[in-house]
């Protein structure tokens, strides 16, 4: 214990002596210095995958905010986020292909099976497991979108719940208006999550940005319907952004899966300059230390 305390006292952030650290950080603002120390200790947001004194932090592990990150050295759970992202991605991908008119498919019934079994059930389970690893953001996002796919499947289940029939059928104006309100509600929710990604990574932010545009365009398309069908240009545009969101979800999932135990490379996620990791890199550049 004494040796450990002595070593901690003699060395500051990134291995510099306390005197050297004070000298090298004299030109940094207090906020930048604190952010750099927090990043070095806690990782960097939802895609935390950095080697620190506390060990390797898996992507999406711990709390969403780096400053409240808790040690995961003794955690017995695997990282559930890539599973949830993959479940979301595949279900979104298939539905979006139908929305852009691929192969002339106009009825999304095939998505019902995916929405129940993968995008709904599996993603909901991943969200619950995010609760177990202490990731509030991941638990909220994955569980909610798991619920979205389950509710989407309930709406479209043929003959099961009679929701579409009670609203005048798939070509009825009442159904289009109601479904448009449903989608706009998910647009609002996704926008709230988007705000929580502004200090994360570019890849993570773009996922929620494109998804938010998907809900917005699809919602407008159903609200601006004609006598028998939603507004086709908005539905097609929403499908296109949905395809982008699906690939971004797969990309973020891959970033959480790859590490030096299973891959020869890692894929970049690009850090915002105002994020904790971006500030840490500026700190390392000023002090001459190697970036984490």
N, C-alpha and C positions, 0 to 999 in steps of 0.2 A: 504494500500500500504506500509506504514511504517513497519507494523508488518511483512508483507511478505518479504520485503527487509532485515529486521533484521534476519529473520529466514534463508533466503538464505545465508546471509553472515556468520551466525554462524555455519552452517552445510555444509559440503562438500559432495563429492560423497558417496552414500549409507548411509547417515545420520551421518557420523563421523564429528567431529569438524575439522576446517581447520588445526589447529595445529596437531591433530592426523593424519589427512590424509597425511600431508607433511611428518610426521615421518614414517608412514606405507608404503608410496610409494617411500621412498628414494632409495631403491634398484631396483626399476623398471626403465626400460628405458623410455625416453620421449615418444617414439612411442607407447609403451604398455599402458602407462598412458592415452595418448590421445585417443587411440582406445577404452579403457575401458570406458572413459567418453562418447565417442560418442555412444558406444553400449548401455550404460545405458539410454541415452537420446533419441536415435533415433530407437532402435530396431536392428535387425540383418539381413539385406539383404532381399532377396525375400520372405522368410518365416517368416517375422517379426510377432511375436505373443507374445509380452512380455508386462507385466504391467509396465508402467512408469508414471512419473509425468504428461505426456500429455495424458494418457488414454491407452486403449487397441488398439494395432496396429494389424489389421487383416493380415493374410498371404498375401504376395504379395502387400500389401498396400504401397502407396507412391513411392518415387524414389527407383530404384534398389540399388544405392549406399547409404549406411546408412548416410554418412556425409552430404548428400543433402536432407535428408528426411524432408518432410513438414508435419506440424500438420494435422491430419485427424479428429480432435475432432468435427468439424462442417460438415464433409463430409456426403452427403445425399445418396451416392451410396453404394450398397452392394458390396462384394468382388467378382469380375467376374472371377478370375483366376481358381477356382475349376471347374466351368462350362466349360471353354475352355479346361482344362486338361482332363476332362471326355469325351468331344467330340473327342479330339485327341485319347484318349486311346481306346475307343470302335471301332473306324474306323480302327486304326492300328491293333488292336487285330484280327478283322475279316479277314483283308487282310493277316496278317502274318500267320494265321491258314491255309489259302489257299496256301500260299507260301511254307509251310512245307508239303503240300499234305494231309491235314486232310480230311477224308471221301472220298478220291479220287477226290476231286473237283479240276479242272484244269483251269476253266474260272472264272475270278474275277468279273463277271457282277454284282453280288449282292452288291459289294462294291460301285458301282456307286450311288445307292440310299443313302447309308450312307455318301458318300463323298460329295454329294450335300447338303443333309438335316441336317447332324449333324457335321461331321468333317469339312465341308466347311462353311456352312452358320452360324451355331451356334458358331463355333470357331472364325470366322471372327467378329461376333458381340461382343464376349467376348473380343477380341483384341481391338476393338474400345472403349469398356467400360473401358479397362485398360488405354486408353488415358485419360479418364475423371478422373480417380483416381490418375493420375500422375505417372504411372509406365511405364517408357520408355521401359525397357526390356520386360515386360509382353506384352505390346502393339505390339512391334516388333515381338516377338516370336509367339504369338497366331494369330495375323493377317496374318503373313507370312505362317504359317502352315495351316491356314484356306484357304489361296490362293493356297497352294499346293494341298489340297484335291479337291478344285474346278477345278483346272487345270488337276488333275489326272482324275476326272470324265469326263471332256470335252474330253480328249484323248480317253477314253474308251466308250463314249456314242455310242451305236450301231446306225449307219446310220445318226447320227445327224450332226457331223462335218467332217466325212470321213477322219480323220487324219490317222488312222491306215491303211485304204485302200490306201490312197495316198502314204504311205510309203511301200507298197508292201504286206500288210496284216499282221495278228498277227504272222505268221510264217516267215515273210520276214526278211532277214538279214539287210536291210536298217532300218526297224522299230526297230529291236533290238539294232542297233548301236545308233540310235537317242534317244531311250528311255534310254539307258545307259548313254549318255551324260547328259540327263535331270536329272537323279538320281545323277550323280557325281556333278552337280551344287548344288543340295540340300545337298550333303555331305559337300561341302565347306562352305555353309551358316551355317549349323549346327555346324561345327567346330568353326566358329567365335563366335557363341552363347556359345559354350562349354567353351571358354576362359573367358567369363563373369560370369561363375559359380564357378570359382576356389576359391573365397572367400565367397562362399555361404554355403550350407550344403551338406553333402555326398549324401543324397537322391536326391537332385536336380541335383547335378553333375552327378550322375549315370544315371539319366534319359536322359540327353543329350549325355552322353558317349555311352550308348547302342543304342540310336537313330542314332548317327553318324556312328557307326559300321554297323547298318542296311542299311543306304543309301550307304555306301562304298561297302558292300558285294553285295547288289542288283545291284549297278552300274557296278561292275566288272562282275557279272554274265551275264548281258545283253551285255556288251562290248565283253566278251569272249564267244560269242555264236558260235554254230555250224551252219550247213546249215538250220536247221528248228526251233531251240529252244535255249534259253539261257543256260548257264552252270549251270546244276542242283545243284551240291554241294554248289555253292555260293548262289543260290536262297534259298535253304533250310536253310543254315546258316543265311542268312539275315532274313528269316522268324522267326528263333529261337530268334535272338536278337530283332526283332520287338515285339515278344510276351513279352520279358523281359521289353522292353521300355513301352509297354502298361500297364503292371502291376505297373511299377514305376510311370507312369503318374497318375494312379488311387491312388497310395499310397500318392503322393504329393498332389493330390486333397483332399484326406481324411484329410491330415494334415492341410489343409487350411479350412476345414469345421468344424472339431471338436473343440469345446471349452467348457467351464464349463456350458454353457447354454443348451447344447444338448447332452452331453456325460459325462460318469463317468470316462473317461480316455482320455489322449492325446497320440498320437503315436510319437515315437522319430524320428527325422530327422538327428541327428548326425552332430555336428558342426566340421569343420576343426579347428585344433589348431591355425592356423594363421588367422582365421576369426575374425571379431569384437567380436562375441559372445564368441569364444574361449579365446580371450584375456581378455574379461570381467570376465570370470570364473576364469582365472589365477589370475587376480587382486583381485577378491573376496576371493580366497583361501589365498592369501598373507595377505590380510587385515582382514581375519576372518569373512567377511560378508557372508550372505547367497546368493547363486546364484539366479539370477532372473529366 
